[in-house]
């Protein structure tokens, strides 16, 4: 399928997979904090999920800034004169700023005991937060000649992974409350099921695509990357947790936490392999 070798550096480093993970998790945890104003069982999560969400937002921003060859260039993203509104990356910068502002105002309302203000900024912040996994998916899907990335499923997959990771972390913060753990179990189960269906679709369409798709399929299902994608992401991080959550053990706190830990491991493995795998072909073939 390929008849010459020219080495190239991947355009997107593995750092971005960590960013995808933490920013999706931040968005989901903020949503759960806001949900506490509308669902009583989520009340125990209000403060813990918000503070963790804000910390992860800061970490995500620092990862992006640190990845720049000249970190101070991030200032340009705040200047409308430099905005390219056709770029998902530009929309991502705007969403990050808006989410940071909404999170700050939500925090102030919480500290002041202003329930109405907290509800308002929580809802607005959750709407913006939804855009974070969506834009990261579009960051990849707009690359027309990159196998796996160039699919409308990518933003949807990232939203599912965001909810999945957020519910997994929330289960550790739920303080053992049975009703809340039951809701989180269902959310993890449905999100994991949707993720599994989308992964199956991506793998099958890639396996039966053109030469670049077939090579990408081979890279992602064999060797070290195959271990990460299939072993950790698909089997240990998606299939096994679904089985656990469906089993009687998954209705107990220990089994639920085990499934949650595996889902977090799988979520990171999937983001890494989906980011790195489709770039490998072009490191060998120009």
Phi, psi and omega in degrees: 000331177234138185237011172205158184238122174227117186279138178226156177271139176300138181288328182249118180282166181297342178304325182294331178293324176293319178299314178304320182293308186289326182285325175294321178294319178300315181297315182294319181294324176296319178300317180293325176296317178295322181299337181296339178280346184241340178233116187301325183294341180272000184304323182294341183268352191306306185279313186297317181291324180294312182298320178293322177301316182293319178300316180293326176298316178296316179300316179299317178297319180293325177297318179294314181296317181294335182282345179288143177296329174233095188307328182292352178295343181299339179298328180297331181291345179268353182259113182303338180296338183255006184283131172248099190288355175270359183260126175301329178296324179292318177297326177297318178299317180296316180296321179297317179295315180295321179293320177298319179294315180297321179296319180295316179292325176296318179298316180297321178294321177298314182296326181276355183070023181272092185296317181297316179295320180295319177299314183298309182289333176293316179294313179297318179295325179293324177296316178294319181300323178301328180290341184291306176293331179295314182292325178295325175294318178292330176307323181272318189292339181283353177279103192295329187249022180254113180305148181073314181296316189279074178210144177294347179289337190301311178298322180294318178299318181293326175294315179299317179294325178297310179297321181297311180294319180297316178296324179297313179294319180300329180295331177282341182260001188281355178057033174073012180289117189299317183296316180294317179298326177295319178294315180295324177300314180296320180295317178296320182295312180292320180293320178294321177297315178296320178298317180298318179296316181292322178296318178299317179297316180296316182294315183293314181293329177288319181297330183251025178269203179282192185297318180295320179295318181296320177294319178298319178301317180295316180298321187275349182244003179227165176066203183297315180294326176298322177297319180290310185287304182282311184294304184275316186284309186275310186279294185292326187261355179227302184295310182298315177300323178298316179298317179298316183292332178279336182281161177305327179299327181291347177270354176260156185299319181297313179295322179296317179294322177297315177297320180297317179297318179293323178295322177294317177299314180294322180298319178290319180296319180294316180297318180296309184291324178292326178285314188278316187307307182295347179271344186296320181306316184281355171279343179254323186237123181274000000 
